[in-house]
């Protein structure tokens, strides 16, 4: 039986490479597209040369040509960490607008089902807690984080327009904080920063007073949620994340504990528009996808620390 073909944009990145793995293991022909601005070929080196895997170095803001049939498209191309989208603000806006337009055009041409990897950042610094899918958000469009927040909000609007006007089969996933192997240690997010500082025996940097909260989802749980959403009939956005909420200070202490680190914690000013709270309402994911996270924080952190060569306490 001929395998189904899936195109994964941003496929050499942290999340994209795990998606390439999952769909390859499911028997798909995987076409990975990435311009390597934040992706890394090492993330997909183990797939290179396999008969159902193809890599194209390409910027999705330019015209995309893919030969043959395409059944599914996962659009995950975008700088996704604060350090990236603050250093690449124009590129972030372009991939969320021009890039999403080009990828949706490919989906329309190929009559492929399209899934947009959106983000909890569309909720901004939320006034509702936890955040359900019908919350419209509290976003500063002209602040430094607006380049990412608004790029994703525009991507969602464009995706829904293609669904309504062109009849493209679309899905939208709103991803909450995710972690796991292959994260870049210099990407500015809390866990990679803590791991890098532990490896270098440096103090762990916590912004603000550390009371701001996040909810951390292990990457295999996120990938399972994406797979289920892509194969479902749900056309409206779905939150995927782990609702276990904790403060950044407590998170830093947990990472220290598992790594057996003696690093001190130091505090720096909170960046502008940094969300004070972040927790997904996953009621919809449970109902329509029969999905909820399975990997607890300690288990996921141990796997992640070990992937970077950090010996963890058993």
N, C-alpha and C positions, 0 to 999 in steps of 0.2 A: 504494500500500500504506500502510495506517495506521501511523504511527510508534509505537514503544513509548514508554511513559511512565515516567519515573524521577523520584522525589522525592529531593532532596538536602538534608538538614538541615545547618545551619551553612554554607550555600552561599555566603554573602557573605564568608566568612573566607578566609585565605590558601590553604589546601588546597581548601576547598569551592568557591571560585571557579574554580580550575583544573579541578576535576572537572566543574563546570557547562560549561566550555568544551569539554572532551573529549567529553562525552556529547551536547552540542548538535552538535558537529562530526560525530559518528557518526550523526546523524539522529534522535536521540531528542527527544521532547517533554520538556522539563526544567522541573520545578517546584521552585523554590528556596525554602527556609524558613529564616529567620534572625531572631533577636530583636535583632540588631545590638549586643549587649553587647560583643563583641570583633570582630565583622565590620564591613565597610565597604561602603556602596553603590557607591563608586567601583570596587571590584573587579569588579562585574558591570554597570557602566554601559553597556559596549559590547554587552551582550546585551539590555538593557531595550528593550522595544518590538518585539522580534522575535517572529514568529508562533508559534514553538515554545518560547518561554521565558516563565515566569510567576514573579513574586516575591511571597511573602507574608511580611510582618513578623509573626512569631508566636513565642511561647515554647513549645518542645515539651514543657515540663513540664505544660502545659495540654492539654485535649482537642484533638486534631488532626482537622479535617475536610478531606477532599480529595474533590472531586466527580469522578465518573467512574472509569474503570479506571486501575489502577496496576500496572505490571509489575515494577518494581525500586525498592528504597529503599536509599539510602546514608546511614547515620547518622553524621555527622561533627560534630554540634553538641556543643561543649564548649570552655570555656577550655582552652588547650593549652600555654601557656607559664608558667614559674614566676611571673612577675610577675602574671599574670592569676589563676591559681588560688590564689595566696597572698592576693590582694586580694579574690577572690570565692570563698571556701572553701565557703560554704553553697550558692551557685549551682552550683558545680562538682559537689558531691555530689548535688544535686537533678537535674541534667541527666543524670548517670550512672545514676541510679536511676529517678526518676519519668519523666524524659525518655525513657530507653531503653524503659521499660515502655509509654509512650504510643506510641512509634514502632513497637515490636514489635506492639502492638495494631492499629495501622494495617496493618502487613504481614499480620497474621492475617485481618483483615477483607477486605482486597483480594486475598488469596492471592498476595502479591507476594514476590519473593525479596529478602531483607534482608541487607545487609552492614554490620557494625559496624567503624568505624574505631577500633581499639584502639591500644595503644601499647607500646613497649618498656619503659615505666615499670612495667608489671606484673611485670617481673623485679626491680625495686628496685635495690639496690646488689648486683650479682650475685656469687655465689660460684663460678659456672661461666662459663668464657670460651672462645670466644664463646658466645652464648646461643642454644640450640636451643629449639624450640617445646615440648618435653616437660619443660623446666625450670620449676619451680613458683615460683621467685623468692625474694627476701630483702627483704621490705618491712616498714617500720616503720609500723603502722597508725595510731599516735597522733602521729607526727611531723608537721611542717608540710606535707610533701609527700604525706602519707597521703591528703589529701582528693582528690588527683588519682589517685594509684596505686590506692587502694581503690575509687574510683568506676569506674575502668576494669575492675578485676577483677570487681566486681559486675556491670557491664554484660556482661562475657563470660559469667558464670555465668547471668545472666538470658537471654541469647541462646541458650545451650545448652539451658536449660530449655524455652524456647519451641520449639526444634527437636525435643526429645525428647517433650514432653508434648502440644504442639499441632500438631506436624508442619509447622511453618513452615520453609521453605527458608532456611537462614541461612549466612552466611560471616563469618569474623573475620579481619581483617588486623591484625598488630602492626607499627606504624609506628616505624621508628628515625629519628634526627635527619634532618630534611628542610629544604631551603633553596631559595630562588629568588625571583623577582620577586613583589611584593605582600606580602612579610613586613612586619609593622609594626615600625618602627624603635625603638619604645619597649616591645617585648614582653618584654624581659629575657633573650632568648636571645643566645648568643655572637655570631653573625654580624650580626644587626641592631644590636646594641650597638656592635660594631667599626665598622660602616659609619657609624652616627650619629656616633661619636667622630672618625672620619676626616673626615667632612664638616665637623665643627665644629673640626677641628684640635686635638683634645683627646687626652690619653694613652689608650691602649687598656687597658681593665681586664680583667685575668685573675684568676680566683679560685683560691685555694690557691697552690701553686707552679707550676701549669700542667701538671703531669705527668698529670693525669686525662685519659682518652682518650674520644674520640667518633668516630663513623663517619657521614659526611655524605652524604646522597643528594639528588641534584637532583630537583626537583619533577616534571619530566616523566617521569623513570624511575619515581617512586612512583605517579603516575597510571596509567602503563601496567600496573604490577603490580596495582593495584586493579581496573582494567578486566578483566584476565585472570582474577583471582580471582573476580570477580562472575559471569563467564561460564563458570566451571569447575564441576566437580562436587565440589570439595573442601569438606568440611563442618567441618573442624577448623582451628584457627588457623594462619596462615602469616606468617612474618616477611618484611617487605619493607624493605630498607635496603641501603646500600652497605657491604660488609665492609672497605673500605679504612680502616684505623684510624690515627689520629694524635693526638698530644697537643694540648691546647688552646693551649699555648704555641706549638707549631709551626704550628697553624692561624692564630693571630694573626699570626705572622711571614709566612705565606703571603699573607694578606689585605693586610698592609702592603706587601709586595713588589709585588703586582699593582697596587695603588693608587698606588704610588710615594710612599707616605706617610712623613713624617719623625716621626710620632707615636711617643713612647716607650711602653713597656709598664710598667704599674704592677700591683702585686699586692695583693689584698684577701683577707680570710678566706674560706675555703670554706664555703658554706651547709650547714646541717645536712642529713645524709642524701643529699648530692649524690653520685651514683654515681662511683666511681673509674675504672671501665672500662665501655665500652659498645661492643659489636660484634655484629652479627647473624650467626647461622649461616643462610645462605640455601640450604642444600642442598635443602630441601624445595621452595622456590620454583623452583629450577632444574629439579627433577624433575617436579613436578606442573603447573607453569605455563610451563615453558620460558622463565623470566624471569631476567634478571640486569641490573644497571645498565649503561648505555652511556655516560653523560656523565661524563667524568673531573672531578676536583676543580677543576683550573685552568680548564677550559672553563666549568663551572657557575658558579664564582666570578666570572669575567669577565662572564658574562651578567647575573648578579645585581647586581654593582657598577654596570654600565652602566645597568641599569633604574632605579637611584637617582641617576643623573646623575654618577657617579664615573668619571672618565676613567682607563682602565686602560692599563698598559704592554703593548704588543704583543710 
